[in-house]
C-alpha cells in the first residue's frame, strides 16, 4: 500500500503492515549512485524517524541505518539537502496516511516523574 510519494521518495506499507519501506528513485544524475536505496523502518520505530527527520541529521541517519539496504549510503542520503528535504516532506505525509489507515495512533507523551 502506497503511503506517500514525492519527487525522489516513495513510502509504502509492508505486506504484514508492520513496517514502512522508504525507497529512492528518479534522482538527478549527480545522485545516480543512490538510486534504488531502500530503508525498512518497523512501525514501532516510526516515532524516532518523525522526531529526528526535522531536527537532527545524525540521529535520523542512525535510525535509518538499522533498516538500510546499503548502509554505506545513509550518510550521503541525510547529508544531501534536496534529498533530505524531500524525505522530511514524505515522512510527514506518510505519518498522516498511517494514522488515517489506523496502523499508527497518536498518544500523549508519558510524563516522567
Secondary structure as GFF3:
##gff-version 3
##sequence-region A 1 113
A	DSSP	beta_strand	2	5	.	.	.	ID=ss1
A	DSSP	beta_strand	9	13	.	.	.	ID=ss2
A	DSSP	beta_strand	19	24	.	.	.	ID=ss3
A	DSSP	three_ten_helix	29	34	.	.	.	ID=ss4
A	DSSP	beta_strand	38	42	.	.	.	ID=ss5
A	DSSP	three_ten_helix	43	45	.	.	.	ID=ss6
A	DSSP	alpha_helix	46	53	.	.	.	ID=ss7
A	DSSP	alpha_helix	57	67	.	.	.	ID=ss8
A	DSSP	three_ten_helix	71	73	.	.	.	ID=ss9
A	DSSP	alpha_helix	74	79	.	.	.	ID=ss10
A	DSSP	alpha_helix	81	100	.	.	.	ID=ss11
###
